[in-house]
Amino acid sequence: MISFPFRRSKQDATIDALYGMIVAQARSPSFYRDYAVPDTVTGRLDMIVLHLVLVLRRMKERGGTVQPAGQQLFDRFCRDIDDNFREMGVGDLAVPKKMRRVAEDFYGRAQAYESALGNNDAAVLEAAVARNIFGAPEPTPGARRLAAYIRKTAAAFDRRQGETLTPVDLEFLDPKAVPPSESEGEKRS
C-alpha cells in the first residue's frame, strides 16, 4: 500500500506540540528581563536546552532510559537547531560542526543538571547554571533564581502521575513565581 508522503502521525503532532511548548517557555521574556539571562542566540539556545532537559528527565522510564518519544523530541530539537543555523546563514559545511558542538553542550548540561537535581544539591545546580548559562565562575543572583526555578519545575514534573508526558500534562512553572528574594534566601540557609 502506498502511504501519503506528507501524512503525519499523531505522535509527530504530539512531539511538535511538546517541542513548541518548550520553545515558548524558553522564550518567556521574564527569563531575560527578571533573571538576567543573556538575550543572545546562545542564551536563548541555553534556555531551550534547559527546558528540554527538564522534559526529557520527566520522560525517562523507571529504568533510567529515555522512551522512544524522548528520542523523537530530541530529534525534533536537533532539526530545529539545524534549520536555525541555516536560516542564520551558516554554510552547509559548517552546520555539522556547529551541531556537534550543540550536542556536546546538550549532553554536558543535561548531565550536570540531572546530577544536581538527582542529588538534591542546590549549590551544584547553581554553579552549573552560573557556568553554563551566565558564563560566570560563581553563582549570580540570576543563576540562583534560575536554579530555584529549575528545582521547582522539576519537583512539579516529578509529582505528575503516569508514565507518559503529553502537551496536556506539561505545565511549566511561571518564571515570575520564583521571587528573587526566595532564591537569595535559600543561599543564606
C-alpha positions as CSV (number, residue, x, y, z in Angstrom):
1,M,0.0,0.0,0.0
2,I,1.2,3.5,-0.8
3,S,1.1,5.9,2.0
4,F,0.7,9.6,1.6
5,P,4.2,11.3,1.7
6,F,3.1,14.2,3.9
7,R,0.9,12.3,6.3
8,R,1.9,13.0,9.8
9,S,1.3,10.6,12.7
10,K,-0.5,11.5,15.9
11,Q,2.9,11.0,17.6
12,D,4.5,13.6,15.4
13,A,1.9,16.1,16.3
14,T,2.4,15.4,20.0
15,I,6.1,15.8,19.7
16,D,5.7,19.1,17.7
17,A,3.3,20.3,20.4
18,L,5.7,19.4,23.2
19,Y,8.6,21.0,21.5
20,G,6.6,24.1,20.8
21,M,5.7,24.4,24.5
22,I,9.4,24.0,25.4
23,V,10.4,26.8,23.0
24,A,7.6,29.1,24.1
25,Q,8.6,28.7,27.7
26,A,12.3,29.2,26.9
27,R,11.4,32.5,25.2
28,S,9.5,33.8,28.2
29,P,10.6,37.5,28.5
30,S,10.8,37.1,32.3
31,F,14.0,35.0,32.0
32,Y,15.8,37.7,30.1
33,R,14.3,40.7,31.9
34,D,14.0,39.4,35.5
35,Y,16.6,36.6,35.7
36,A,19.2,38.5,33.6
37,V,19.7,35.5,31.2
38,P,21.7,36.9,28.2
39,D,19.3,37.8,25.4
40,T,21.5,36.4,22.7
41,V,21.4,33.4,20.3
42,T,23.5,31.4,22.8
43,G,21.4,32.5,25.8
44,R,18.2,31.5,24.1
45,L,19.6,28.2,23.0
46,D,20.7,27.5,26.5
47,M,17.2,28.2,27.8
48,I,15.7,25.7,25.2
49,V,18.3,23.1,26.3
50,L,17.5,23.7,29.9
51,H,13.7,23.2,29.4
52,L,14.3,20.2,27.0
53,V,16.5,18.6,29.8
54,L,13.6,19.1,32.3
55,V,11.1,17.5,30.0
56,L,13.4,14.6,28.9
57,R,14.2,14.0,32.6
58,R,10.5,13.6,33.2
59,M,10.0,11.3,30.2
60,K,12.6,8.8,31.4
61,E,11.4,5.4,32.2
62,R,11.8,3.9,35.7
63,G,14.8,2.0,34.4
64,G,16.6,5.3,33.6
65,T,16.4,5.1,29.8
66,V,14.7,7.6,27.5
67,Q,11.4,6.5,26.0
68,P,11.1,6.5,22.2
69,A,9.1,9.7,22.5
70,G,12.0,11.3,24.3
71,Q,14.3,10.4,21.4
72,Q,11.8,11.8,18.9
73,L,11.7,15.0,21.0
74,F,15.5,15.3,21.0
75,D,15.5,14.7,17.2
76,R,12.9,17.5,16.8
77,F,15.2,19.8,18.8
78,C,18.2,18.9,16.5
79,R,16.2,19.5,13.3
80,D,15.1,22.9,14.7
81,I,18.6,24.0,15.6
82,D,20.0,22.8,12.3
83,D,17.2,24.7,10.5
84,N,18.0,27.8,12.5
85,F,21.7,27.6,11.8
86,R,20.9,27.5,8.1
87,E,18.5,30.4,8.3
88,M,21.2,32.5,10.1
89,G,23.4,31.9,7.1
90,V,25.7,29.2,8.4
91,G,27.2,27.4,5.5
92,D,26.4,23.7,4.7
93,L,30.0,22.7,5.6
94,A,29.9,24.4,9.0
95,V,26.5,23.2,10.1
96,P,27.6,19.7,11.1
97,K,30.5,21.1,13.2
98,K,28.1,23.5,15.0
99,M,25.6,20.7,15.5
100,R,28.3,18.5,17.0
101,R,29.1,21.4,19.4
102,V,25.4,21.8,20.3
103,A,25.1,18.0,21.0
104,E,28.2,18.1,23.3
105,D,26.8,21.2,25.1
106,F,23.5,19.5,25.5
107,Y,24.9,16.3,26.9
108,G,27.2,18.1,29.3
109,R,24.5,20.4,30.6
110,A,22.0,17.5,30.8
111,Q,24.4,15.5,32.9
112,A,25.2,18.5,35.2
113,Y,21.6,19.5,35.7
114,E,20.3,15.9,36.2
115,S,23.1,15.0,38.6
116,A,22.4,18.1,40.7
117,L,18.7,17.5,40.7
118,G,19.1,13.8,41.5
119,N,21.4,14.5,44.4
120,N,19.2,17.5,45.5
121,D,22.3,19.6,45.6
122,A,21.3,23.3,45.2
123,A,24.8,24.6,45.3
124,V,26.0,22.3,42.5
125,L,22.9,23.3,40.4
126,E,23.6,27.0,41.0
127,A,27.2,26.6,39.9
128,A,26.2,24.7,36.8
129,V,23.7,27.3,35.8
130,A,26.1,30.1,36.5
131,R,28.8,28.5,34.4
132,N,26.6,27.3,31.5
133,I,24.0,30.0,31.1
134,F,25.6,33.1,32.6
135,G,29.2,32.3,31.8
136,A,30.1,33.3,35.4
137,P,32.6,31.5,37.7
138,E,30.4,31.9,40.7
139,P,26.5,31.9,41.1
140,T,25.0,35.3,40.4
141,P,21.6,36.3,41.7
142,G,20.1,35.4,38.4
143,A,21.8,32.0,38.4
144,R,20.5,31.3,42.0
145,R,17.0,32.4,40.9
146,L,17.1,30.2,37.8
147,A,18.4,27.2,39.8
148,A,15.4,27.7,42.2
149,Y,13.1,27.8,39.1
150,I,14.7,24.6,37.8
151,R,14.3,22.8,41.1
152,K,10.6,23.9,41.5
153,T,9.8,22.9,37.9
154,A,11.5,19.5,38.2
155,A,9.6,18.9,41.5
156,A,6.3,19.8,39.8
157,F,7.1,17.4,37.0
158,D,8.0,14.7,39.4
159,R,4.6,15.0,41.1
160,R,2.8,14.3,37.8
161,Q,1.3,10.8,37.7
162,G,1.5,8.4,34.8
163,E,4.3,7.1,32.6
164,T,3.9,9.4,29.6
165,L,4.0,13.1,29.1
166,T,1.7,14.8,26.7
167,P,1.2,18.5,26.0
168,V,-1.9,18.3,28.3
169,D,0.4,17.1,31.1
170,L,3.1,19.6,30.5
171,E,2.8,22.7,32.6
172,F,5.9,24.7,33.2
173,L,6.2,26.9,36.3
174,D,5.6,30.6,35.7
175,P,9.1,32.2,35.9
176,K,7.6,35.1,37.9
177,A,6.5,32.6,40.6
178,V,10.1,32.4,41.9
179,P,10.8,35.8,43.5
180,P,14.4,37.0,43.7
181,S,14.3,37.2,47.5
182,E,13.4,33.5,47.7
183,S,16.4,32.3,45.8
184,E,18.7,34.6,47.7
185,G,17.2,33.4,51.0
186,E,17.9,29.8,50.0
187,K,21.6,30.7,49.6
188,R,21.8,32.1,53.1
189,S,20.3,29.0,54.7
